[in-house]
Amino acid sequence: MLIRHKKASDVASHEITPKDVYVNRRRFMQASGLIAGSIALGALPSAAAVLPAKGQKFADVKKGYSKLGDTDSLSPPEAIYSYNNYYEFGSSKEDPAKNAGPFKPLPWTIKVDGLCNKPGTISFEDFIKPHALEERVYRMRCVEAWSMVIPWNGISLGEVIKRFEPQGSAKYVRFETVVRPEEMVGQRDRHNLPWPYIEGLRLDEAANPLAILAIGIYGDPLLNQNGAPIRLVTPWKYGFKGVKSIVRMSFVEEQPKNTWQVMNPGEYGFYSNVNPEVDHPRWSQASERRIGGSGGGLRGLIAPRQETLMFNGYAEEVAQLYAGMDLKKFY
């Protein structure tokens, strides 16, 4: 008889709690052509991602991939919505929720350009409409050694990329956030970050089935402070890789420099995969505090520390992307 041993990253049925209860072209084609290997996502639904009417939830959301452990439970909405980093609205954790009210996420357009056969500037609605909307329950690990568990609603980044037909010379995807200092108070501070905020992925990373473009949380459209209307989510990487309020996606040959890499190359690199064996120069990455988790309160100040997992617990799904690379140099 085959006995399957429970792994630390496996999901427990009680953890999925509804809100009302509480590098190269070949690599890319290989990765995006199949949703297979260590992930079994099942057949994608035919329903398209459609924005709900104001005050309504998303309809036709498929319960998609979820892989958590016994110490994981969904972070409550009040934690997700009020404790986060979004420097465009200020550098304190509470600033985004406090300052994001004037931001207008709709109407919205996304420019797709660079080394692709089908570039264009597309409305947000048309950008998401061809794709199935799924709920993906992911751990989110901040480089500052705190974490959450978030039920994202999103579309497959790999499927989006295939629509625009990247050319053979394209090796990376570069993302750019919106610049609206009149609505984003943090962008008025010259001592904050250089704008626009830039992030990037290798093309085969972007094609991995775990990578999504999120447009909602808990069945609701993204709030301004969480990156409305669309943001990147790559759960095996530190949270700052999740560029928010995306207005441009470019296919490029050279590795783009992300914003934090430009700001402080000695502490932040391009890959920034979660790795408990490589400490940040100023703190350990071996453990984390769960914000809003059991016993932790909103700020997690009294929450017991828990072990950080390699690739944030998603090694089975993504480790092959980095075969032969020096894991000690991922910053």
C-alpha positions as protocol buffer text, in pm:
chain_id: "A"
residue {
  index: 1
  type: MET
  ca { x: 0 y: 0 z: 0 }
}
residue {
  index: 2
  type: LEU
  ca { x: 132 y: 344 z: -94 }
}
residue {
  index: 3
  type: ILE
  ca { x: 147 y: 576 z: 206 }
}
residue {
  index: 4
  type: ARG
  ca { x: 175 y: 945 z: 135 }
}
residue {
  index: 5
  type: HIS
  ca { x: 362 y: 1127 z: 410 }
}
residue {
  index: 6
  type: LYS
  ca { x: 229 y: 1471 z: 494 }
}
residue {
  index: 7
  type: LYS
  ca { x: 471 y: 1751 z: 406 }
}
residue {
  index: 8
  type: ALA
  ca { x: 506 y: 2085 z: 585 }
}
residue {
  index: 9
  type: SER
  ca { x: 370 y: 2265 z: 281 }
}
residue {
  index: 10
  type: ASP
  ca { x: 50 y: 2062 z: 241 }
}
residue {
  index: 11
  type: VAL
  ca { x: -288 y: 2221 z: 296 }
}
residue {
  index: 12
  type: ALA
  ca { x: -516 y: 2127 z: 583 }
}
residue {
  index: 13
  type: SER
  ca { x: -887 y: 2134 z: 504 }
}
residue {
  index: 14
  type: HIS
  ca { x: -979 y: 2358 z: 799 }
}
residue {
  index: 15
  type: GLU
  ca { x: -743 y: 2633 z: 679 }
}
residue {
  index: 16
  type: ILE
  ca { x: -946 y: 2744 z: 379 }
}
residue {
  index: 17
  type: THR
  ca { x: -1180 y: 2967 z: 570 }
}
residue {
  index: 18
  type: PRO
  ca { x: -1434 y: 3185 z: 386 }
}
residue {
  index: 19
  type: LYS
  ca { x: -1433 y: 3555 z: 470 }
}
residue {
  index: 20
  type: ASP
  ca { x: -1780 y: 3552 z: 613 }
}
residue {
  index: 21
  type: VAL
  ca { x: -1670 y: 3286 z: 861 }
}
residue {
  index: 22
  type: TYR
  ca { x: -1347 y: 3453 z: 911 }
}
residue {
  index: 23
  type: VAL
  ca { x: 1601 y: 3148 z: -1947 }
}
residue {
  index: 24
  type: ASN
  ca { x: 1517 y: 3175 z: -2283 }
}
residue {
  index: 25
  type: ARG
  ca { x: 1242 y: 3124 z: -2536 }
}
residue {
  index: 26
  type: ARG
  ca { x: 1262 y: 2747 z: -2513 }
}
residue {
  index: 27
  type: ARG
  ca { x: 1243 y: 2750 z: -2135 }
}
residue {
  index: 28
  type: PHE
  ca { x: 947 y: 2980 z: -2153 }
}
residue {
  index: 29
  type: MET
  ca { x: 755 y: 2764 z: -2398 }
}
residue {
  index: 30
  type: GLN
  ca { x: 829 y: 2452 z: -2195 }
}
residue {
  index: 31
  type: ALA
  ca { x: 707 y: 2616 z: -1876 }
}
residue {
  index: 32
  type: SER
  ca { x: 399 y: 2789 z: -2014 }
}
residue {
  index: 33
  type: GLY
  ca { x: 284 y: 2513 z: -2247 }
}
residue {
  index: 34
  type: LEU
  ca { x: 198 y: 2275 z: -1962 }
}
residue {
  index: 35
  type: ILE
  ca { x: 50 y: 2321 z: -1619 }
}
residue {
  index: 36
  type: ALA
  ca { x: 199 y: 2001 z: -1493 }
}
residue {
  index: 37
  type: GLY
  ca { x: 495 y: 1857 z: -1306 }
}
residue {
  index: 38
  type: SER
  ca { x: 456 y: 1901 z: -933 }
}
residue {
  index: 39
  type: ILE
  ca { x: 139 y: 2112 z: -955 }
}
residue {
  index: 40
  type: ALA
  ca { x: -200 y: 1969 z: -1046 }
}
residue {
  index: 41
  type: LEU
  ca { x: -424 y: 2268 z: -1105 }
}
residue {
  index: 42
  type: GLY
  ca { x: -686 y: 2085 z: -1306 }
}
residue {
  index: 43
  type: ALA
  ca { x: -860 y: 2207 z: -1620 }
}
residue {
  index: 44
  type: LEU
  ca { x: -908 y: 2580 z: -1635 }
}
residue {
  index: 45
  type: PRO
  ca { x: -1269 y: 2697 z: -1638 }
}
residue {
  index: 46
  type: SER
  ca { x: -1404 y: 2857 z: -1951 }
}
residue {
  index: 47
  type: ALA
  ca { x: -1545 y: 3158 z: -1766 }
}
residue {
  index: 48
  type: ALA
  ca { x: -1360 y: 3484 z: -1824 }
}
residue {
  index: 49
  type: ALA
  ca { x: -1242 y: 3725 z: -1557 }
}
residue {
  index: 50
  type: VAL
  ca { x: -1502 y: 4000 z: -1541 }
}
residue {
  index: 51
  type: LEU
  ca { x: -1509 y: 4294 z: -1303 }
}
residue {
  index: 52
  type: PRO
  ca { x: -1808 y: 4282 z: -1069 }
}
residue {
  index: 53
  type: ALA
  ca { x: -2050 y: 4569 z: -1025 }
}
residue {
  index: 54
  type: LYS
  ca { x: -1962 y: 4812 z: -748 }
}
residue {
  index: 55
  type: GLY
  ca { x: -2016 y: 4650 z: -410 }
}
residue {
  index: 56
  type: GLN
  ca { x: -2040 y: 4299 z: -557 }
}
residue {
  index: 57
  type: LYS
  ca { x: -1799 y: 4008 z: -542 }
}
residue {
  index: 58
  type: PHE
  ca { x: -1632 y: 3833 z: -834 }
}
residue {
  index: 59
  type: ALA
  ca { x: -1846 y: 3564 z: -996 }
}
residue {
  index: 60
  type: ASP
  ca { x: -1725 y: 3236 z: -1147 }
}
residue {
  index: 61
  type: VAL
  ca { x: -1409 y: 3214 z: -940 }
}
residue {
  index: 62
  type: LYS
  ca { x: -1255 y: 2870 z: -950 }
}
residue {
  index: 63
  type: LYS
  ca { x: -1104 y: 2735 z: -628 }
}
residue {
  index: 64
  type: GLY
  ca { x: -750 y: 2696 z: -751 }
}
residue {
  index: 65
  type: TYR
  ca { x: -413 y: 2604 z: -612 }
}
residue {
  index: 66
  type: SER
  ca { x: -359 y: 2606 z: -236 }
}
residue {
  index: 67
  type: LYS
  ca { x: -69 y: 2454 z: -51 }
}
residue {
  index: 68
  type: LEU
  ca { x: -26 y: 2543 z: 315 }
}
residue {
  index: 69
  type: GLY
  ca { x: 86 y: 2373 z: 633 }
}
residue {
  index: 70
  type: ASP
  ca { x: -47 y: 2298 z: 979 }
}
residue {
  index: 71
  type: THR
  ca { x: 80 y: 2628 z: 1118 }
}
residue {
  index: 72
  type: ASP
  ca { x: -93 y: 2831 z: 845 }
}
residue {
  index: 73
  type: SER
  ca { x: -437 y: 2990 z: 852 }
}
residue {
  index: 74
  type: LEU
  ca { x: -583 y: 3267 z: 643 }
}
residue {
  index: 75
  type: SER
  ca { x: -487 y: 3616 z: 753 }
}
residue {
  index: 76
  type: PRO
  ca { x: -795 y: 3817 z: 850 }
}
residue {
  index: 77
  type: PRO
  ca { x: -903 y: 4091 z: 607 }
}
residue {
  index: 78
  type: GLU
  ca { x: -825 y: 4369 z: 856 }
}
residue {
  index: 79
  type: ALA
  ca { x: -461 y: 4260 z: 865 }
}
residue {
  index: 80
  type: ILE
  ca { x: -427 y: 4231 z: 488 }
}
residue {
  index: 81
  type: TYR
  ca { x: -595 y: 4564 z: 426 }
}
residue {
  index: 82
  type: SER
  ca { x: -422 y: 4771 z: 692 }
}
residue {
  index: 83
  type: TYR
  ca { x: -68 y: 4637 z: 734 }
}
residue {
  index: 84
  type: ASN
  ca { x: 147 y: 4640 z: 424 }
}
residue {
  index: 85
  type: ASN
  ca { x: 430 y: 4806 z: 233 }
}
residue {
  index: 86
  type: TYR
  ca { x: 335 y: 5036 z: -54 }
}
residue {
  index: 87
  type: TYR
  ca { x: 584 y: 5321 z: -59 }
}
residue {
  index: 88
  type: GLU
  ca { x: 386 y: 5514 z: -317 }
}
residue {
  index: 89
  type: PHE
  ca { x: 150 y: 5595 z: -29 }
}
residue {
  index: 90
  type: GLY
  ca { x: 413 y: 5629 z: 245 }
}
residue {
  index: 91
  type: SER
  ca { x: 681 y: 5429 z: 422 }
}
residue {
  index: 92
  type: SER
  ca { x: 492 y: 5323 z: 736 }
}
residue {
  index: 93
  type: LYS
  ca { x: 285 y: 5003 z: 739 }
}
residue {
  index: 94
  type: GLU
  ca { x: -35 y: 5196 z: 812 }
}
residue {
  index: 95
  type: ASP
  ca { x: 28 y: 5466 z: 547 }
}
residue {
  index: 96
  type: PRO
  ca { x: -122 y: 5283 z: 246 }
}
residue {
  index: 97
  type: ALA
  ca { x: -461 y: 5232 z: 412 }
}
residue {
  index: 98
  type: LYS
  ca { x: -454 y: 5588 z: 547 }
}
residue {
  index: 99
  type: ASN
  ca { x: -342 y: 5763 z: 227 }
}
residue {
  index: 100
  type: ALA
  ca { x: -476 y: 5556 z: -65 }
}
residue {
  index: 101
  type: GLY
  ca { x: -831 y: 5693 z: -64 }
}
residue {
  index: 102
  type: PRO
  ca { x: -784 y: 5956 z: -341 }
}
residue {
  index: 103
  type: PHE
  ca { x: -629 y: 5702 z: -580 }
}
residue {
  index: 104
  type: LYS
  ca { x: -848 y: 5617 z: -883 }
}
residue {
  index: 105
  type: PRO
  ca { x: -786 y: 5261 z: -1009 }
}
residue {
  index: 106
  type: LEU
  ca { x: -1041 y: 5282 z: -1291 }
}
residue {
  index: 107
  type: PRO
  ca { x: -1041 y: 5353 z: -1579 }
}
residue {
  index: 108
  type: TRP
  ca { x: -705 y: 5183 z: -1634 }
}
residue {
  index: 109
  type: THR
  ca { x: -484 y: 5081 z: -1924 }
}
residue {
  index: 110
  type: ILE
  ca { x: -179 y: 4855 z: -1946 }
}
residue {
  index: 111
  type: LYS
  ca { x: 88 y: 4902 z: -2211 }
}
residue {
  index: 112
  type: VAL
  ca { x: 253 y: 4585 z: -2342 }
}
residue {
  index: 113
  type: ASP
  ca { x: 565 y: 4645 z: -2548 }
}
residue {
  index: 114
  type: GLY
  ca { x: 921 y: 4538 z: -2620 }
}
residue {
  index: 115
  type: LEU
  ca { x: 1022 y: 4212 z: -2785 }
}
residue {
  index: 116
  type: CYS
  ca { x: 677 y: 4071 z: -2863 }
}
residue {
  index: 117
  type: ASN
  ca { x: 468 y: 4023 z: -3175 }
}
residue {
  index: 118
  type: LYS
  ca { x: 144 y: 4165 z: -3039 }
}
residue {
  index: 119
  type: PRO
  ca { x: 219 y: 4486 z: -2848 }
}
residue {
  index: 120
  type: GLY
  ca { x: -53 y: 4731 z: -2756 }
}
residue {
  index: 121
  type: THR
  ca { x: -216 y: 4950 z: -2494 }
}
residue {
  index: 122
  type: ILE
  ca { x: -515 y: 4765 z: -2355 }
}
residue {
  index: 123
  type: SER
  ca { x: -793 y: 4858 z: -2116 }
}
residue {
  index: 124
  type: PHE
  ca { x: -789 y: 4673 z: -1786 }
}
residue {
  index: 125
  type: GLU
  ca { x: -1118 y: 4502 z: -1869 }
}
residue {
  index: 126
  type: ASP
  ca { x: -989 y: 4373 z: -2204 }
}
residue {
  index: 127
  type: PHE
  ca { x: -657 y: 4274 z: -2047 }
}
residue {
  index: 128
  type: ILE
  ca { x: -817 y: 4035 z: -1798 }
}
residue {
  index: 129
  type: LYS
  ca { x: -1129 y: 3925 z: -1986 }
}
residue {
  index: 130
  type: PRO
  ca { x: -981 y: 3634 z: -2188 }
}
residue {
  index: 131
  type: HIS
  ca { x: -854 y: 3462 z: -1874 }
}
residue {
  index: 132
  type: ALA
  ca { x: -1007 y: 3238 z: -1612 }
}
residue {
  index: 133
  type: LEU
  ca { x: -1022 y: 3384 z: -1263 }
}
residue {
  index: 134
  type: GLU
  ca { x: -901 y: 3162 z: -979 }
}
residue {
  index: 135
  type: GLU
  ca { x: -858 y: 3183 z: -605 }
}
residue {
  index: 136
  type: ARG
  ca { x: -500 y: 3108 z: -508 }
}
residue {
  index: 137
  type: VAL
  ca { x: -423 y: 3081 z: -137 }
}
residue {
  index: 138
  type: TYR
  ca { x: -57 y: 3169 z: -93 }
}
residue {
  index: 139
  type: ARG
  ca { x: 183 y: 3248 z: 184 }
}
residue {
  index: 140
  type: MET
  ca { x: 328 y: 3596 z: 149 }
}
residue {
  index: 141
  type: ARG
  ca { x: 673 y: 3641 z: 306 }
}
residue {
  index: 142
  type: CYS
  ca { x: 809 y: 3993 z: 343 }
}
residue {
  index: 143
  type: VAL
  ca { x: 1185 y: 4047 z: 329 }
}
residue {
  index: 144
  type: GLU
  ca { x: 1142 y: 4216 z: 669 }
}
residue {
  index: 145
  type: ALA
  ca { x: 1070 y: 3871 z: 820 }
}
residue {
  index: 146
  type: TRP
  ca { x: 693 y: 3899 z: 866 }
}
residue {
  index: 147
  type: SER
  ca { x: 434 y: 3703 z: 673 }
}
residue {
  index: 148
  type: MET
  ca { x: 65 y: 3653 z: 595 }
}
residue {
  index: 149
  type: VAL
  ca { x: -156 y: 3396 z: 422 }
}
residue {
  index: 150
  type: ILE
  ca { x: -366 y: 3562 z: 152 }
}
residue {
  index: 151
  type: PRO
  ca { x: -654 y: 3429 z: -64 }
}
residue {
  index: 152
  type: TRP
  ca { x: -577 y: 3606 z: -391 }
}
residue {
  index: 153
  type: ASN
  ca { x: -809 y: 3621 z: -690 }
}
residue {
  index: 154
  type: GLY
  ca { x: -606 y: 3633 z: -1007 }
}
residue {
  index: 155
  type: ILE
  ca { x: -520 y: 3519 z: -1357 }
}
residue {
  index: 156
  type: SER
  ca { x: -226 y: 3314 z: -1479 }
}
residue {
  index: 157
  type: LEU
  ca { x: 70 y: 3533 z: -1573 }
}
residue {
  index: 158
  type: GLY
  ca { x: 199 y: 3264 z: -1809 }
}
residue {
  index: 159
  type: GLU
  ca { x: -128 y: 3261 z: -2001 }
}
residue {
  index: 160
  type: VAL
  ca { x: -125 y: 3640 z: -2025 }
}
residue {
  index: 161
  type: ILE
  ca { x: 229 y: 3637 z: -2162 }
}
residue {
  index: 162
  type: LYS
  ca { x: 145 y: 3384 z: -2432 }
}
residue {
  index: 163
  type: ARG
  ca { x: -120 y: 3621 z: -2573 }
}
residue {
  index: 164
  type: PHE
  ca { x: 143 y: 3877 z: -2664 }
}
residue {
  index: 165
  type: GLU
  ca { x: 382 y: 3629 z: -2827 }
}
residue {
  index: 166
  type: PRO
  ca { x: 726 y: 3713 z: -2687 }
}
residue {
  index: 167
  type: GLN
  ca { x: 1001 y: 3688 z: -2947 }
}
residue {
  index: 168
  type: GLY
  ca { x: 1293 y: 3449 z: -2925 }
}
residue {
  index: 169
  type: SER
  ca { x: 1527 y: 3721 z: -2803 }
}
residue {
  index: 170
  type: ALA
  ca { x: 1304 y: 3805 z: -2505 }
}
residue {
  index: 171
  type: LYS
  ca { x: 1447 y: 3663 z: -2183 }
}
residue {
  index: 172
  type: TYR
  ca { x: 1284 y: 3879 z: -1915 }
}
residue {
  index: 173
  type: VAL
  ca { x: 957 y: 4054 z: -1834 }
}
residue {
  index: 174
  type: ARG
  ca { x: 983 y: 4403 z: -1689 }
}
residue {
  index: 175
  type: PHE
  ca { x: 693 y: 4552 z: -1490 }
}
residue {
  index: 176
  type: GLU
  ca { x: 632 y: 4919 z: -1418 }
}
residue {
  index: 177
  type: THR
  ca { x: 393 y: 5081 z: -1173 }
}
residue {
  index: 178
  type: VAL
  ca { x: 186 y: 5395 z: -1221 }
}
residue {
  index: 179
  type: VAL
  ca { x: 323 y: 5740 z: -1139 }
}
residue {
  index: 180
  type: ARG
  ca { x: 58 y: 5978 z: -1004 }
}
residue {
  index: 181
  type: PRO
  ca { x: 210 y: 6202 z: -736 }
}
residue {
  index: 182
  type: GLU
  ca { x: -112 y: 6400 z: -719 }
}
residue {
  index: 183
  type: GLU
  ca { x: -286 y: 6086 z: -590 }
}
residue {
  index: 184
  type: MET
  ca { x: 10 y: 5899 z: -435 }
}
residue {
  index: 185
  type: VAL
  ca { x: 158 y: 6106 z: -157 }
}
residue {
  index: 186
  type: GLY
  ca { x: 468 y: 5889 z: -124 }
}
residue {
  index: 187
  type: GLN
  ca { x: 574 y: 5975 z: -477 }
}
residue {
  index: 188
  type: ARG
  ca { x: 607 y: 6341 z: -377 }
}
residue {
  index: 189
  type: ASP
  ca { x: 895 y: 6260 z: -141 }
}
residue {
  index: 190
  type: ARG
  ca { x: 1223 y: 6288 z: -329 }
}
residue {
  index: 191
  type: HIS
  ca { x: 1399 y: 6096 z: -51 }
}
residue {
  index: 192
  type: ASN
  ca { x: 1168 y: 5796 z: -81 }
}
residue {
  index: 193
  type: LEU
  ca { x: 1222 y: 5576 z: -390 }
}
residue {
  index: 194
  type: PRO
  ca { x: 1287 y: 5651 z: -758 }
}
residue {
  index: 195
  type: TRP
  ca { x: 963 y: 5631 z: -956 }
}
residue {
  index: 196
  type: PRO
  ca { x: 821 y: 5444 z: -1132 }
}
residue {
  index: 197
  type: TYR
  ca { x: 864 y: 5131 z: -922 }
}
residue {
  index: 198
  type: ILE
  ca { x: 1025 y: 4863 z: -1141 }
}
residue {
  index: 199
  type: GLU
  ca { x: 1029 y: 4485 z: -1104 }
}
residue {
  index: 200
  type: GLY
  ca { x: 1123 y: 4198 z: -1331 }
}
residue {
  index: 201
  type: LEU
  ca { x: 1120 y: 3823 z: -1376 }
}
residue {
  index: 202
  type: ARG
  ca { x: 1306 y: 3584 z: -1598 }
}
residue {
  index: 203
  type: LEU
  ca { x: 1067 y: 3464 z: -1864 }
}
residue {
  index: 204
  type: ASP
  ca { x: 1057 y: 3108 z: -1738 }
}
residue {
  index: 205
  type: GLU
  ca { x: 987 y: 3234 z: -1384 }
}
residue {
  index: 206
  type: ALA
  ca { x: 695 y: 3436 z: -1517 }
}
residue {
  index: 207
  type: ALA
  ca { x: 564 y: 3127 z: -1695 }
}
residue {
  index: 208
  type: ASN
  ca { x: 566 y: 2914 z: -1380 }
}
residue {
  index: 209
  type: PRO
  ca { x: 208 y: 2816 z: -1289 }
}
residue {
  index: 210
  type: LEU
  ca { x: 241 y: 2974 z: -944 }
}
residue {
  index: 211
  type: ALA
  ca { x: 290 y: 3325 z: -1087 }
}
residue {
  index: 212
  type: ILE
  ca { x: -31 y: 3526 z: -1115 }
}
residue {
  index: 213
  type: LEU
  ca { x: -155 y: 3875 z: -1175 }
}
residue {
  index: 214
  type: ALA
  ca { x: -389 y: 3939 z: -884 }
}
residue {
  index: 215
  type: ILE
  ca { x: -701 y: 4154 z: -922 }
}
residue {
  index: 216
  type: GLY
  ca { x: -875 y: 4066 z: -595 }
}
residue {
  index: 217
  type: ILE
  ca { x: -854 y: 3940 z: -237 }
}
residue {
  index: 218
  type: TYR
  ca { x: -1125 y: 3743 z: -53 }
}
residue {
  index: 219
  type: GLY
  ca { x: -1348 y: 3765 z: -363 }
}
residue {
  index: 220
  type: ASP
  ca { x: -1343 y: 4145 z: -370 }
}
residue {
  index: 221
  type: PRO
  ca { x: -1153 y: 4366 z: -617 }
}
residue {
  index: 222
  type: LEU
  ca { x: -818 y: 4481 z: -485 }
}
residue {
  index: 223
  type: LEU
  ca { x: -832 y: 4780 z: -255 }
}
residue {
  index: 224
  type: ASN
  ca { x: -615 y: 5079 z: -341 }
}
residue {
  index: 225
  type: GLN
  ca { x: -370 y: 5001 z: -63 }
}
residue {
  index: 226
  type: ASN
  ca { x: -320 y: 4647 z: -191 }
}
residue {
  index: 227
  type: GLY
  ca { x: -224 y: 4741 z: -545 }
}
residue {
  index: 228
  type: ALA
  ca { x: -549 y: 4805 z: -732 }
}
residue {
  index: 229
  type: PRO
  ca { x: -641 y: 4727 z: -995 }
}
residue {
  index: 230
  type: ILE
  ca { x: -371 y: 4468 z: -1079 }
}
residue {
  index: 231
  type: ARG
  ca { x: -48 y: 4348 z: -920 }
}
residue {
  index: 232
  type: LEU
  ca { x: 209 y: 4073 z: -948 }
}
residue {
  index: 233
  type: VAL
  ca { x: 215 y: 3777 z: -704 }
}
residue {
  index: 234
  type: THR
  ca { x: 506 y: 3530 z: -697 }
}
residue {
  index: 235
  type: PRO
  ca { x: 474 y: 3348 z: -363 }
}
residue {
  index: 236
  type: TRP
  ca { x: 821 y: 3191 z: -361 }
}
residue {
  index: 237
  type: LYS
  ca { x: 983 y: 3537 z: -367 }
}
residue {
  index: 238
  type: TYR
  ca { x: 1001 y: 3811 z: -107 }
}
residue {
  index: 239
  type: GLY
  ca { x: 700 y: 4040 z: -111 }
}
residue {
  index: 240
  type: PHE
  ca { x: 871 y: 4347 z: -256 }
}
residue {
  index: 241
  type: LYS
  ca { x: 887 y: 4163 z: -590 }
}
residue {
  index: 242
  type: GLY
  ca { x: 507 y: 4199 z: -608 }
}
residue {
  index: 243
  type: VAL
  ca { x: 488 y: 4522 z: -807 }
}
residue {
  index: 244
  type: LYS
  ca { x: 151 y: 4694 z: -764 }
}
residue {
  index: 245
  type: SER
  ca { x: -79 y: 4903 z: -987 }
}
residue {
  index: 246
  type: ILE
  ca { x: 91 y: 4779 z: -1303 }
}
residue {
  index: 247
  type: VAL
  ca { x: 69 y: 5005 z: -1609 }
}
residue {
  index: 248
  type: ARG
  ca { x: 339 y: 4856 z: -1829 }
}
residue {
  index: 249
  type: MET
  ca { x: 471 y: 4510 z: -1910 }
}
residue {
  index: 250
  type: SER
  ca { x: 777 y: 4493 z: -2137 }
}
residue {
  index: 251
  type: PHE
  ca { x: 958 y: 4196 z: -2291 }
}
residue {
  index: 252
  type: VAL
  ca { x: 1331 y: 4261 z: -2282 }
}
residue {
  index: 253
  type: GLU
  ca { x: 1659 y: 4083 z: -2353 }
}
residue {
  index: 254
  type: GLU
  ca { x: 1867 y: 4229 z: -2069 }
}
residue {
  index: 255
  type: GLN
  ca { x: 1794 y: 4165 z: -1703 }
}
residue {
  index: 256
  type: PRO
  ca { x: 1606 y: 4467 z: -1568 }
}
residue {
  index: 257
  type: LYS
  ca { x: 1720 y: 4626 z: -1244 }
}
residue {
  index: 258
  type: ASN
  ca { x: 1441 y: 4633 z: -990 }
}
residue {
  index: 259
  type: THR
  ca { x: 1384 y: 4939 z: -773 }
}
residue {
  index: 260
  type: TRP
  ca { x: 1529 y: 4802 z: -449 }
}
residue {
  index: 261
  type: GLN
  ca { x: 1829 y: 4664 z: -635 }
}
residue {
  index: 262
  type: VAL
  ca { x: 1897 y: 5016 z: -761 }
}
residue {
  index: 263
  type: MET
  ca { x: 1839 y: 5169 z: -418 }
}
residue {
  index: 264
  type: ASN
  ca { x: 2058 y: 4926 z: -223 }
}
residue {
  index: 265
  type: PRO
  ca { x: 2238 y: 4663 z: -435 }
}
residue {
  index: 266
  type: GLY
  ca { x: 2425 y: 4535 z: -131 }
}
residue {
  index: 267
  type: GLU
  ca { x: 2103 y: 4416 z: 32 }
}
residue {
  index: 268
  type: TYR
  ca { x: 1860 y: 4343 z: -253 }
}
residue {
  index: 269
  type: GLY
  ca { x: 1906 y: 4155 z: -577 }
}
residue {
  index: 270
  type: PHE
  ca { x: 1711 y: 4055 z: -883 }
}
residue {
  index: 271
  type: TYR
  ca { x: 1596 y: 3708 z: -777 }
}
residue {
  index: 272
  type: SER
  ca { x: 1515 y: 3763 z: -409 }
}
residue {
  index: 273
  type: ASN
  ca { x: 1379 y: 3414 z: -357 }
}
residue {
  index: 274
  type: VAL
  ca { x: 1279 y: 3329 z: -1 }
}
residue {
  index: 275
  type: ASN
  ca { x: 1578 y: 3151 z: 150 }
}
residue {
  index: 276
  type: PRO
  ca { x: 1610 y: 3091 z: 527 }
}
residue {
  index: 277
  type: GLU
  ca { x: 1978 y: 3003 z: 480 }
}
residue {
  index: 278
  type: VAL
  ca { x: 2074 y: 3346 z: 346 }
}
residue {
  index: 279
  type: ASP
  ca { x: 2031 y: 3625 z: 597 }
}
residue {
  index: 280
  type: HIS
  ca { x: 1959 y: 3982 z: 508 }
}
residue {
  index: 281
  type: PRO
  ca { x: 2272 y: 4183 z: 599 }
}
residue {
  index: 282
  type: ARG
  ca { x: 2078 y: 4336 z: 889 }
}
residue {
  index: 283
  type: TRP
  ca { x: 1863 y: 4047 z: 1017 }
}
residue {
  index: 284
  type: SER
  ca { x: 1808 y: 3673 z: 1005 }
}
residue {
  index: 285
  type: GLN
  ca { x: 1577 y: 3516 z: 750 }
}
residue {
  index: 286
  type: ALA
  ca { x: 1556 y: 3181 z: 930 }
}
residue {
  index: 287
  type: SER
  ca { x: 1220 y: 3261 z: 1092 }
}
residue {
  index: 288
  type: GLU
  ca { x: 924 y: 3497 z: 1058 }
}
residue {
  index: 289
  type: ARG
  ca { x: 630 y: 3646 z: 1247 }
}
residue {
  index: 290
  type: ARG
  ca { x: 281 y: 3584 z: 1110 }
}
residue {
  index: 291
  type: ILE
  ca { x: 84 y: 3910 z: 1105 }
}
residue {
  index: 292
  type: GLY
  ca { x: -277 y: 3865 z: 1211 }
}
residue {
  index: 293
  type: GLY
  ca { x: -222 y: 3500 z: 1284 }
}
residue {
  index: 294
  type: SER
  ca { x: -337 y: 3305 z: 1587 }
}
residue {
  index: 295
  type: GLY
  ca { x: -222 y: 3485 z: 1900 }
}
residue {
  index: 296
  type: GLY
  ca { x: -32 y: 3744 z: 1702 }
}
residue {
  index: 297
  type: GLY
  ca { x: -269 y: 4038 z: 1682 }
}
residue {
  index: 298
  type: LEU
  ca { x: -262 y: 4277 z: 1391 }
}
residue {
  index: 299
  type: ARG
  ca { x: 103 y: 4372 z: 1419 }
}
residue {
  index: 300
  type: GLY
  ca { x: 221 y: 4027 z: 1521 }
}
residue {
  index: 301
  type: LEU
  ca { x: 436 y: 4171 z: 1799 }
}
residue {
  index: 302
  type: ILE
  ca { x: 360 y: 3887 z: 2037 }
}
residue {
  index: 303
  type: ALA
  ca { x: 325 y: 3612 z: 1779 }
}
residue {
  index: 304
  type: PRO
  ca { x: 575 y: 3329 z: 1824 }
}
residue {
  index: 305
  type: ARG
  ca { x: 831 y: 3310 z: 1548 }
}
residue {
  index: 306
  type: GLN
  ca { x: 793 y: 3024 z: 1304 }
}
residue {
  index: 307
  type: GLU
  ca { x: 1040 y: 2858 z: 1074 }
}
residue {
  index: 308
  type: THR
  ca { x: 1079 y: 3004 z: 726 }
}
residue {
  index: 309
  type: LEU
  ca { x: 1071 y: 2743 z: 450 }
}
residue {
  index: 310
  type: MET
  ca { x: 1297 y: 2733 z: 146 }
}
residue {
  index: 311
  type: PHE
  ca { x: 1125 y: 2911 z: -143 }
}
residue {
  index: 312
  type: ASN
  ca { x: 854 y: 2992 z: 112 }
}
residue {
  index: 313
  type: GLY
  ca { x: 740 y: 2630 z: 102 }
}
residue {
  index: 314
  type: TYR
  ca { x: 714 y: 2610 z: -278 }
}
residue {
  index: 315
  type: ALA
  ca { x: 1045 y: 2437 z: -354 }
}
residue {
  index: 316
  type: GLU
  ca { x: 871 y: 2143 z: -519 }
}
residue {
  index: 317
  type: GLU
  ca { x: 717 y: 2378 z: -775 }
}
residue {
  index: 318
  type: VAL
  ca { x: 1002 y: 2620 z: -845 }
}
residue {
  index: 319
  type: ALA
  ca { x: 1341 y: 2477 z: -743 }
}
residue {
  index: 320
  type: GLN
  ca { x: 1401 y: 2343 z: -1092 }
}
residue {
  index: 321
  type: LEU
  ca { x: 1408 y: 2700 z: -1222 }
}
residue {
  index: 322
  type: TYR
  ca { x: 1734 y: 2758 z: -1036 }
}
residue {
  index: 323
  type: ALA
  ca { x: 1915 y: 2427 z: -1091 }
}
residue {
  index: 324
  type: GLY
  ca { x: 2290 y: 2481 z: -1096 }
}
residue {
  index: 325
  type: MET
  ca { x: 2270 y: 2834 z: -955 }
}
residue {
  index: 326
  type: ASP
  ca { x: 2437 y: 2937 z: -631 }
}
residue {
  index: 327
  type: LEU
  ca { x: 2157 y: 2968 z: -376 }
}
residue {
  index: 328
  type: LYS
  ca { x: 2381 y: 3180 z: -154 }
}
residue {
  index: 329
  type: LYS
  ca { x: 2374 y: 3464 z: -407 }
}
residue {
  index: 330
  type: PHE
  ca { x: 2001 y: 3514 z: -445 }
}
residue {
  index: 331
  type: TYR
  ca { x: 2009 y: 3857 z: -291 }
}
